[in-house]
Amino acid sequence: MRVSTRIDTISSLILRRNIAPVIGGVIVERSTWRWLFYINIPFCVISLAAVPFAIRYSRPKTTTKDQLLPINWMGILLSIASTTLFLIGISWGGTEYSWSSATTLCPLVLGLVGVVCTIVYEMKYASTPFLQISIFHNRSAITAYICTVLTGLSIYATLYYLVLWLVAVKKISEIMAGVCTLPLGLTVVPISGIAGGIITRIGTYHAAVQAVSPTKDIAYASSMFAFMRSLGLCLGVSIGGTIFQNLLSRRLEYYGLSTELANNAEVYVALIRSSPLSPEKILLKDVMSWAFQRLFAALSSISGLGLVVSVLVGKCSLDKDLDSQHIIE
């Protein structure tokens, strides 16, 4: 890749990563947060329609029936159900219900049991398993996937609660909160010799899982990377929310204030922003600042753990021969 092309690619990535929070701030401030989801629909439709024209590849000829029958429906169902139950339990713990409550423990336990059942089913019974155990064949592979989850968790939780901190504590507008995240786009770094291009911090592990995987399993490794990254995103928002709400609730209780505010961040933020200056408002702001400080400290610890664990990833090469039935034309 020429230097000019590489610079153009870096600039494109920085622009794309930066402009999204700003657009999101404009939408939230001028309209409703629901449009943050609605606005993605036309882009998804256009992208889906463009795939057959943009990507052409040769593959073995099969019928639609032959393509549908091998799909691992049971494994997919088990995986989605168990992951969802686990995330529900994490989200409810200490906020909606106590950690010792059956309402919290049941989805947590069922989710963990479901994960075990998914692994057993994929290993022993699935005719076309989506989970290839061979991609976890060595220390480097396992470490890369763990780091992917930890990185996704820390990045997305930080982004989510950094904006909330800016809006609630610093009292800046939603648009300016998006502008304040612009420096985060500079986390894109050029790295020579890895996939012949550029990668982001979280993209580093994408290159790593491909490098440490057998050639025949690279597609499975990429899919597992995407799943682990998404899992980290979900855990970041849910675990971050659980930590923040528990800290906020404890602090409100310490000052004899209503803990109901901890269960609804939007009401809390609106109360701080709209109410006139008073001792109670100053106290509410201090309570939220205290909770944010502890939350970001916890996220820093998680990032530190990822840094320590990442040294276990060994040196591997991406220079491998293609081993696939699908060939890009």
C-alpha positions as CSV (number, residue, x, y, z in Angstrom):
1,M,0.0,0.0,0.0
2,R,1.5,3.4,-1.0
3,V,2.1,6.0,1.7
4,S,-0.5,8.3,0.1
5,T,-3.1,5.6,0.0
6,R,-2.3,4.7,3.6
7,I,-2.7,8.3,4.7
8,D,-6.0,8.6,2.9
9,T,-7.2,5.5,4.6
10,I,-6.2,6.8,8.0
11,S,-7.9,10.1,7.4
12,S,-11.1,8.3,6.3
13,L,-11.1,6.2,9.4
14,I,-10.5,9.1,11.7
15,L,-13.3,11.1,10.0
16,R,-15.7,8.2,10.2
17,R,-15.0,7.5,13.9
18,N,-15.2,11.2,14.8
19,I,-18.3,12.4,12.9
20,A,-20.6,9.7,14.3
21,P,-20.7,11.1,17.9
22,V,-21.2,14.7,16.6
23,I,-24.1,13.6,14.4
24,G,-25.5,11.6,17.3
25,G,-25.3,14.8,19.5
26,V,-27.1,16.8,16.9
27,I,-29.9,14.2,16.7
28,V,-30.3,13.9,20.4
29,E,-30.3,17.6,21.0
30,R,-32.6,18.6,18.1
31,S,-34.9,15.5,18.0
32,T,-35.1,12.3,20.0
33,W,-32.6,9.6,20.9
34,R,-34.7,7.0,19.1
35,W,-33.5,8.4,15.8
36,L,-30.0,7.2,16.7
37,F,-31.4,3.8,15.8
38,Y,-33.8,4.7,13.0
39,I,-31.1,6.5,11.0
40,N,-29.2,3.3,10.6
41,I,-32.0,1.5,8.8
42,P,-31.5,3.0,5.3
43,F,-27.7,2.6,5.4
44,C,-28.2,-1.1,6.4
45,V,-30.7,-1.6,3.5
46,I,-28.4,0.1,1.0
47,S,-25.3,-1.9,2.2
48,L,-27.2,-5.2,2.0
49,A,-28.5,-4.4,-1.5
50,A,-25.0,-3.4,-2.7
51,V,-23.2,-6.6,-1.5
52,P,-24.0,-8.7,-4.6
53,F,-22.7,-5.9,-6.9
54,A,-19.7,-4.9,-4.8
55,I,-18.4,-8.4,-3.9
56,R,-18.1,-11.1,-6.5
57,Y,-16.7,-14.5,-5.7
58,S,-16.9,-18.0,-7.0
59,R,-18.3,-20.8,-4.8
60,P,-19.6,-24.4,-5.1
61,K,-23.0,-24.4,-6.7
62,T,-25.7,-25.4,-4.2
63,T,-29.5,-25.0,-3.9
64,T,-31.2,-22.8,-1.4
65,K,-32.4,-25.9,0.5
66,D,-28.8,-27.2,0.7
67,Q,-27.7,-23.8,2.0
68,L,-30.5,-23.7,4.7
69,L,-30.4,-27.2,6.0
70,P,-26.8,-27.2,7.3
71,I,-27.4,-24.0,9.4
72,N,-26.8,-24.8,13.1
73,W,-30.2,-23.6,14.3
74,M,-30.0,-25.3,17.7
75,G,-26.5,-23.9,18.4
76,I,-27.5,-20.4,17.4
77,L,-30.6,-20.5,19.6
78,L,-28.6,-21.8,22.6
79,S,-25.9,-19.2,22.1
80,I,-28.3,-16.2,21.8
81,A,-30.6,-17.4,24.7
82,S,-27.7,-18.0,27.1
83,T,-25.9,-14.8,26.3
84,T,-29.1,-12.7,26.6
85,L,-30.0,-14.3,30.0
86,F,-26.5,-13.7,31.4
87,L,-26.6,-10.0,30.3
88,I,-30.1,-9.6,31.8
89,G,-28.8,-10.9,35.1
90,I,-25.7,-8.6,35.0
91,S,-27.9,-5.6,34.2
92,W,-30.4,-6.3,37.0
93,G,-27.9,-7.1,39.8
94,G,-27.8,-4.4,42.4
95,T,-30.0,-2.0,40.5
96,E,-33.5,-3.5,39.7
97,Y,-33.0,-6.3,42.2
98,S,-30.4,-7.3,44.8
99,W,-27.6,-9.7,43.8
100,S,-29.0,-12.3,46.2
101,S,-32.5,-12.1,44.6
102,A,-33.8,-15.1,42.7
103,T,-34.8,-12.7,39.9
104,T,-31.1,-11.8,39.5
105,L,-29.6,-15.2,40.1
106,C,-31.9,-17.2,37.9
107,P,-30.9,-15.5,34.6
108,L,-27.3,-15.5,35.6
109,V,-27.2,-19.2,36.4
110,L,-29.3,-20.2,33.4
111,G,-27.1,-18.0,31.2
112,L,-23.9,-19.7,32.4
113,V,-25.4,-23.2,32.1
114,G,-26.6,-22.3,28.6
115,V,-23.1,-21.3,27.6
116,V,-21.7,-24.6,28.9
117,C,-24.5,-26.4,27.0
118,T,-23.7,-24.5,23.8
119,I,-20.1,-25.5,24.0
120,V,-20.9,-29.2,24.6
121,Y,-23.5,-29.2,21.8
122,E,-21.0,-27.6,19.4
123,M,-18.3,-30.0,20.3
124,K,-20.3,-33.3,20.2
125,Y,-23.6,-33.0,18.4
126,A,-23.6,-30.1,15.9
127,S,-23.2,-31.4,12.3
128,T,-22.0,-27.9,11.2
129,P,-20.7,-26.2,14.3
130,F,-20.3,-22.5,14.2
131,L,-18.0,-22.8,17.2
132,Q,-14.7,-24.4,16.1
133,I,-12.9,-25.5,19.2
134,S,-9.7,-25.6,17.1
135,I,-9.5,-21.8,17.0
136,F,-8.8,-21.9,20.8
137,H,-5.9,-24.3,20.1
138,N,-3.1,-22.4,21.9
139,R,-2.3,-19.8,24.5
140,S,-2.0,-16.9,22.0
141,A,-5.5,-17.5,20.5
142,I,-7.2,-17.7,23.9
143,T,-5.4,-14.6,25.1
144,A,-6.4,-12.7,21.9
145,Y,-10.1,-13.4,22.4
146,I,-10.0,-12.5,26.1
147,C,-8.3,-9.2,25.3
148,T,-10.9,-8.5,22.6
149,V,-13.6,-8.8,25.2
150,L,-11.8,-6.7,27.7
151,T,-10.9,-4.0,25.1
152,G,-14.5,-3.9,23.8
153,L,-15.8,-3.6,27.4
154,S,-13.4,-0.8,28.4
155,I,-13.7,1.2,25.1
156,Y,-17.5,1.2,24.8
157,A,-18.2,1.7,28.5
158,T,-15.8,4.6,28.5
159,L,-17.4,6.2,25.5
160,Y,-20.9,5.7,26.8
161,Y,-20.3,7.1,30.3
162,L,-17.8,9.8,29.2
163,V,-20.6,11.5,27.2
164,L,-23.0,11.1,30.2
165,W,-20.3,12.7,32.5
166,L,-19.8,15.6,30.0
167,V,-23.6,16.3,29.8
168,A,-24.4,15.8,33.4
169,V,-21.4,17.1,35.4
170,K,-19.9,19.5,32.9
171,K,-23.3,20.7,31.7
172,I,-22.3,21.0,28.1
173,S,-24.7,20.3,25.2
174,E,-25.1,17.0,23.5
175,I,-23.5,18.4,20.3
176,M,-20.5,19.6,22.2
177,A,-20.2,16.3,24.0
178,G,-19.9,14.7,20.6
179,V,-17.2,17.2,19.6
180,C,-15.3,16.5,22.8
181,T,-14.9,12.8,21.7
182,L,-13.1,13.9,18.5
183,P,-9.6,13.2,20.0
184,L,-10.6,9.5,20.4
185,G,-10.4,9.2,16.6
186,L,-6.7,9.7,16.9
187,T,-6.4,6.2,18.5
188,V,-6.1,5.0,14.9
189,V,-2.4,4.2,14.4
190,P,-0.4,3.1,11.3
191,I,1.3,-0.2,11.7
192,S,3.5,-1.6,8.9
193,G,3.6,-5.2,8.0
194,I,0.3,-6.2,9.6
195,A,-2.3,-7.1,6.9
196,G,-0.5,-4.5,4.7
197,G,-2.6,-1.6,6.0
198,I,-3.7,0.1,9.2
199,I,-5.5,-1.2,12.2
200,T,-7.1,0.3,15.3
201,R,-6.3,-0.9,18.9
202,I,-9.2,-3.3,18.9
203,G,-8.4,-4.2,15.3
204,T,-5.0,-5.4,16.5
205,Y,-6.7,-8.4,18.0
206,H,-8.5,-9.1,14.7
207,A,-5.2,-9.4,13.0
208,A,-3.9,-11.5,15.9
209,V,-6.7,-14.1,15.9
210,Q,-6.2,-14.6,12.1
211,A,-2.5,-14.9,12.5
212,V,-2.6,-17.5,15.3
213,S,-5.5,-19.6,13.7
214,P,-5.0,-22.5,11.2
215,T,-5.7,-21.3,7.7
216,K,-8.8,-23.4,7.3
217,D,-10.3,-21.8,10.5
218,I,-9.6,-18.1,9.7
219,A,-13.3,-17.4,8.8
220,Y,-14.4,-19.0,12.1
221,A,-11.7,-17.0,13.9
222,S,-12.9,-13.7,12.4
223,S,-16.5,-14.5,13.3
224,M,-15.5,-15.3,16.9
225,F,-13.6,-12.0,17.0
226,A,-16.7,-10.2,15.9
227,F,-18.8,-12.0,18.6
228,M,-16.2,-11.3,21.3
229,R,-16.1,-7.7,20.4
230,S,-19.9,-7.4,20.5
231,L,-19.9,-9.3,23.8
232,G,-17.4,-6.8,25.1
233,L,-19.7,-4.0,24.0
234,C,-22.7,-5.5,25.7
235,L,-20.8,-6.2,28.9
236,G,-19.3,-2.7,28.8
237,V,-22.7,-1.0,28.8
238,S,-24.3,-3.5,31.2
239,I,-21.5,-4.0,33.7
240,G,-20.6,-0.3,33.5
241,G,-24.2,0.6,34.2
242,T,-24.3,-1.9,37.1
243,I,-21.2,-0.5,38.7
244,F,-22.3,3.1,38.2
245,Q,-25.8,2.6,39.5
246,N,-24.6,0.7,42.5
247,L,-22.1,3.3,43.4
248,L,-24.6,6.1,42.8
249,S,-27.2,4.3,44.9
250,R,-24.8,3.8,47.8
251,R,-23.7,7.4,47.7
252,L,-27.3,8.7,47.6
253,E,-28.2,6.5,50.5
254,Y,-25.2,7.7,52.5
255,Y,-26.5,11.3,52.2
256,G,-30.0,10.3,52.9
257,L,-31.2,11.0,49.4
258,S,-33.7,9.0,47.3
259,T,-32.0,6.0,45.6
260,E,-34.6,6.0,42.9
261,L,-32.6,8.5,41.0
262,A,-29.8,5.9,40.6
263,N,-32.2,3.7,38.5
264,N,-32.9,6.4,36.0
265,A,-29.9,8.3,34.7
266,E,-32.0,10.4,32.4
267,V,-34.1,11.8,35.2
268,Y,-30.9,12.4,37.3
269,V,-29.2,14.3,34.5
270,A,-32.3,16.3,33.7
271,L,-32.7,17.2,37.4
272,I,-29.1,18.5,37.6
273,R,-29.2,20.4,34.4
274,S,-32.6,22.0,34.9
275,S,-32.9,22.8,38.6
276,P,-31.6,26.2,39.9
277,L,-28.4,26.4,41.8
278,S,-28.9,25.2,45.4
279,P,-27.2,23.2,48.0
280,E,-29.2,20.1,47.0
281,K,-28.1,20.5,43.4
282,I,-24.5,20.9,44.3
283,L,-24.8,17.8,46.5
284,L,-26.4,15.8,43.6
285,K,-23.7,16.9,41.3
286,D,-20.9,15.9,43.7
287,V,-22.6,12.5,44.2
288,M,-22.6,11.9,40.5
289,S,-19.0,13.0,40.1
290,W,-17.9,10.6,42.9
291,A,-19.7,7.7,41.1
292,F,-18.1,8.6,37.8
293,Q,-14.6,8.8,39.3
294,R,-15.0,5.3,40.8
295,L,-16.4,3.9,37.5
296,F,-13.6,5.3,35.4
297,A,-11.1,3.9,38.0
298,A,-12.7,0.5,37.6
299,L,-12.5,0.7,33.8
300,S,-8.9,1.7,34.0
301,S,-8.3,-1.4,36.1
302,I,-10.0,-3.6,33.4
303,S,-7.8,-1.9,30.8
304,G,-4.7,-2.6,32.9
305,L,-5.7,-6.2,33.2
306,G,-6.0,-6.4,29.4
307,L,-2.5,-4.9,29.0
308,V,-1.0,-7.4,31.4
309,V,-2.8,-10.4,29.8
310,S,-1.8,-9.2,26.2
311,V,1.9,-10.1,26.8
312,L,0.9,-13.7,26.5
313,V,0.1,-13.3,22.8
314,G,3.1,-14.8,20.9
315,K,4.6,-13.8,17.6
316,C,2.8,-15.1,14.5
317,S,2.6,-14.3,10.8
318,L,-0.3,-13.5,8.5
319,D,1.6,-14.6,5.5
320,K,-0.4,-17.8,4.8
321,D,-1.8,-19.5,1.7
322,L,-5.5,-19.2,1.1
323,D,-7.5,-22.3,2.0
324,S,-11.1,-21.6,1.1
325,Q,-13.9,-22.8,-1.3
326,H,-14.9,-19.1,-1.7
327,I,-12.5,-17.1,-3.9
328,I,-12.8,-13.4,-4.5
329,E,-12.9,-12.6,-8.2
